[in-house]
C-alpha cells in the first residue's frame, strides 16, 4: 500500500494534503486548517498527530521549546475527542502559525549527507564502539559550531547505546558556556518521553533539535512568545464532512452525492506552487486515471471510505484495484452510490483541478530556503541547495 496513492474524504491525494498542511502552516495560510481537518475526518488521526510532532521538531522547537508541553497536553488523547472538542485541531494549527520557525533542523536532516568529511576518530569509534575516544571530538564539534558534522554524528554515526551519554555531554558543554540547565531533569524527561512511540522513533532528531535550541539561547536569538490562540467549537463546523441528503419519503435527493465535491473542495491542492519541491507518488502513477476511473479503490485506503464500503457490504479487490458489491444484493451498491457516488469524472474541470491540478515547477530549494531562513542560525551554502532538486519528506 505504501507505493499506492491514497485518496482522502474529498478525493485529494493524502501525501499531498500532508505536504500542503505543512507548507500552509509555514506560510501562515488559513488553508492549513482545512488540510488538517481533511486528514482528521478521513480517519488519519494518528498520522495527523505524527505530522504535528514531526513539524514541531523540524521547524519550531528551537525557538519554541515551551510549546512542547502544550502539544503534549492537547495530543495526549490521540485526537479521540469527545463531542464538541474537534476545535482543538484548529487551535493547534493556529498556535503553530503565530510562532516563528526556522529551517535549521529540516535542512540539516536533508543535507548532512553532503558532509563528506567524517573525522578519523569518529570512523574509529564506529568500528570499535569505544565512546570514550570521541568525547573530545564531540566537544570540539560543539565548540566550532560545525552544524553539518554535528548533524551527521547525531543522526547517523552515534550508536543507539550511546544516545544518553552523548546528550549528557551536550548538556554539560552548554552549562560550561553559561546556560543554567538542570542536567538531571532534562535527561530524566527525555528518557521518560522515550516511552512515546513517536518520540522513540525520532529520538535522534529530537536531540539535534534540543542542541540547536541551546545554541539559540547562547546567541540570545529572540524566542517565540508563550501566547495561545483559542478557537470556539462553532468556528470549525464548516470543516465537518458534507453528506448527501435524501428526502426520505420518496428517496429524492435534496443534496445529491455528485454535488458534494464542488461544495467541499474549496482549495486547490497546490495553490502556491510548492509541491514541485517534493517527490510525489503522482510522478509514477497516473493519478488522473485513478481519479476518473478507480477513485473508490484508492479512496478505500482511508478509514472513512473503508468504513463506508464495508457498511454496504462492499469488498475491496486489491488485485484488480476495484471495489465490488455482491451481485446477489444489488440494492447495496445502489444505496452506496446514492449516498457516496461523487462522480469525479463528471465534474467540471474547475472542480477536478482542485485535486488534480498540474504540479508546476516554479520554485527551487534555494528560493524556498531564503524565504524561511530568517530566524535560523545556519546559512547553507548555495552550492548545496542547488544540488537539491526534489526531496522526499516522510512525516
MARVOFI-210114 format. One record per residue (C-alpha): residue in one letter; z, y, x. Coordinates in steps of 0.05 Angstrom, whole numbers, plus 32768, in hexadecimal, padded with zeros to 4 digits. Last residue first. Layout:
AZYX ...
REM end
This chain:
X80A08102807D X806980E380A5 X8040811C80C1 X7FFF810580E0 X7FE2813F8107 X7F9C815B810B X7F75817F8141 X7FA981888178 X7F8E819581BD X7F8A81E081AE X7FD581E081A3 X7FE181C481E9 X7FB281F68209 X7FD3822F81E3 X801482218207 X8050821A81D9 X8082825281D4 X80C6823481C5 X8101825C81AC X80EC82608164 X80F48296812F X80AE82B28134 X808A826E813B X806E826A80F4 X802B828D80F2 X801E8281813B X802782368131 X7FF5823680F7 X7FC2825C8120 X7FC7822C815C X7FCA81F1812D X7F8782068112 X7F72822180CE X7F34822580A2 X7F1F81DB809E X7F1281D28054 X7F30819A802A X7F0181927FEF X7F2681967FAD X7F3B81547F8C X7F7E81677F6D X7F7181AC7F4F X7F27819E7F58 X7F26816F7F1D X7F4181A57EEF X7F0D81D87F05 X7ED681A37F01 X7EE581997EB7 X7F0581577EA5 X7EDF81187E91 X7EEC80F27ED2 X7F3681007ECB X7F3A80DC7E88 X7F8680E77E7F X7F8E80A97E53 X7FDB80A87E52 X7FF280A67E0A X7FB4808E7DE5 X7FA180697E24 X7FE0803F7E21 X7FDB80337DD6 X7F93801A7DDE X7FA67FEC7E17 X7FE27FD07DF1 X7FBA7FC77DB1 X7F8A7F997DD6 X7FBE7F627DD7 X7F967F237DE4 X7F6F7F467E1B X7FAE7F557E43 X7FAA7F987E65 X7F8E7F9D7EAB X7F9A7FD37EDF X7F657FD07F15 X7F617FCF7F61 X7F3C7F8C7F63 X7F6F7F6C7F91 X7FAA7F987F7C X7FA47F847F32 X7FDC7FAA7F10 X7FEC7F8A7ECD X7FF77FB27E8D X802A7F9D7E5A X80307FE17E39 X80737FF07E59 X80597FD37E9A X802380097E9E X805380427E8E X808780297EC1 X805180247EF6 X803A806B7EE6 X807F80897EF1 X808F805D7F2E X805080767F52 X802480417F6F X800580377F2A X7FE1807A7F32 X7FB180597F63 X7FA080247F2F X7F9D80577EF6 X7F6C80847F1C X7F39804E7F29 X7EF8806F7F11 X7EFA80BA7F19 X7F3780C47F46 X7F2980887F72 X7EE0809E7F78 X7EF880E37F8B X7F2880C87FBF X7EF280A17FE4 X7F2380878019 X7F2380938064 X7F2980DF8065 X7F4F80DC8023 X7F8880BD8049 X7F968100806B X7FA0811280B4 X7FBE815880B4 X7FA7819E80C5 X7F72819A808E X7FAC819F805D X7FB781E9806B X7F8282098040 X7FAC82388015 X7FA0821A7FD0 X7F9F81D37FEB X7FB881AA7FB0 X7F9F81DE7F7E X7FD681F27F4D X7FDF81EE7F01 X7FCF81A57EF9 X7FF7819C7EB8 X7FCE81BF7E82 X7F8981A87E98 X7FA681637EA7 X7FC6815B7E62 X7F8981647E37 X7F71811C7E3E X7FB481037E23 X7FAA81237DDF X7FDA815B7DCA X7FE1815B7D7E X7FC181177D7F X7FB380F17D3F X7FDD80B37D35 X7FD980B97CE9 X802280C17CD7 X803880CB7D1F X8014810B7D31 X801280F87D7A X802681217DB7 X800F81117DFE X8043811D7E33 X804F81577E63 X808081457E9A X80B681797EA7 X80A481B27ED6 X80A781E87E9F X80EF81D37E91 X810281EE7ED6 X811E82327EC2 X814682157E88 X817381F07EB9 X818982307EDC X8178823B7F26 X81AB82557F58 X8197826F7F9D X81C782697FD7 X81DF8296800F X81F9827F8052 X81CA82AA807B X8197828E80AB X81A5829880F5 X819182D18123 X818682BA816B X81C282C38198 X81A0829E81D2 X81DB826E81D9 X81DC8262818E X81928253818C X819A822481C7 X81D08200819F X81A181FA8165 X816C81DC8193 X819F81A681A7 X81B08199815E X8167818F814C X815E815F8187 X819A8138816E X817B81358128 X8138811F8144 X815A80E58168 X818380CF812B X814680CB80FE X814D808580E2 X8199808B80E2 X819980CE80BE X816980B38089 X81938075807E X81D6809A8079 X820A807480A1 X81F4809D80DD X821880D780BB X825B80BC80D3 X824380B8811B X822B81018118 X826B811880F7 X829480F6812E X826981138165 X8271815A814A X82BC8152813D X82CB81388183 X82A0816D81A4 X82BD81A8817F X828B81DB8199 X82A0821E81B6 X825E823381D4 X826382548219 X823282308246 X826781FC8259 X826D81EC820E X822181E4820E X822581AF8245 X825E81898224 X8237818581E2 X81FA816B8206 X82228138822F X8241811E81EF X81FD811881CE X81E480EF8208 X821F80C08203 X821480B981B8 X81CA80A781C1 X81D5807881FC X81CF803581D7 X818E804D81B7 X816D805781FA X8154809D820B X810B80A08220 X80E880AF81DE X810580E481B1 X813E80FE81DC X811A80F8821F X80D781138208 X80F8814B81E1 X811F8160821F X80E1815D824B X80BD818A8219 X80F881B98212 X810381C5825C X813B81F68251 X814A81F5829B X819481E9828F X818781B3825B X8156818F8288 X8187819482C2 X81BF81778297 X8191813D8286 X8180813382CF X81CA813082E2 X81D880FD82AB X819B80D382BE X81BB80A182EE X81F8809682C4 X81CF8078828B X81BC803A82B3 X818980188285 X81667FFD82C3 X811D800682AF X812380438281 X8154806182B2 X8123805B82EB X80EE808082C3 X812380B582B3 X813380BA82FD X80EA80C5830D X80E380FF82DD X80AD80F682A7 X8073812782B1 X803D811A827D X805C81448246 X802381418214 X804B810E81EB X807F814581E1 X804B816781B4 X8057814E816C X80A28147816D X80A981878195 X807D81AA8162 X80AA81978128 X80E981A7814E X80D381ED8163 X80AB82058126 X80E38231810D X8100824280C9 X8122827D80A7 X814482708064 X8132828A801F X80FE82538015 X812E821A8023 X815E82337FEF X812682387FBD X811381EF7FC8 X815B81D77FC1 X816681FF7F82 X812481E77F64 X813B819F7F70 X818181AE7F54 X816181C57F12 X815B817B7F01 X81A4817C7EED X819B81847EA2 X81AC813A7E93 X81CB81157ECD X81A681137F0E X819580D67F36 X817A81057F6C X819880DA7FA4 X81E080E77F8C X81F281067FCF X81B681347FCF X81D881747FBA X8216816B7FE5 X81F181548023 X81BF818C801A X81F681C18017 X821881A18053 X81D881A6807D X81CE81EF806A X82058200809D X81D381F080D6 X81A1822580BF X817C824180FB X817281FF8121 X817581D680E1 X813881F580BF X80F581DA80D7 X80F7819180EC X813F818280D8 X813781A08092 X80F081878087 X810581408094 X814281478068 X811B8163802D X80E481308037 X811680F78037 X8132810F7FF5 X80EC81157FD7 X80DC80CF7FF0 X811B80B57FCD X810780D67F8C X80BE80C07F8A X80BF80B27F3F X808380DC7F2B X80B4810D7F0E X80D3811B7F52 X8092811E7F79 X8071814F7F48 X80B481737F44 X80B281847F8D X806981997F89 X807881C97F4F X80B281E87F75 X808781F37FB3 X8054821A7F88 X808382557F90 X806882627FD6 X80998271800F X8067825E8046 X809582298062 X80A58212801C X805C82108009 X804B81E88047 X808281B4803A X806E81AB7FF1 X802481A98002 X803181728034 X805781488001 X802281557FCC X7FEC81407FFD X801080FE800B X801580F27FC0 X7FCC80FD7FAE X7FCC81257F6D X7FC280FE7F2E X7FF081247EFE X802980F17F04 X801B80E47F4D X7FE180BD7F6B X7FE8808F7FA7 X7FB480887FDD X7FB280447FFD X7FC180348046 X800C802F803B X800080008000 
REM end
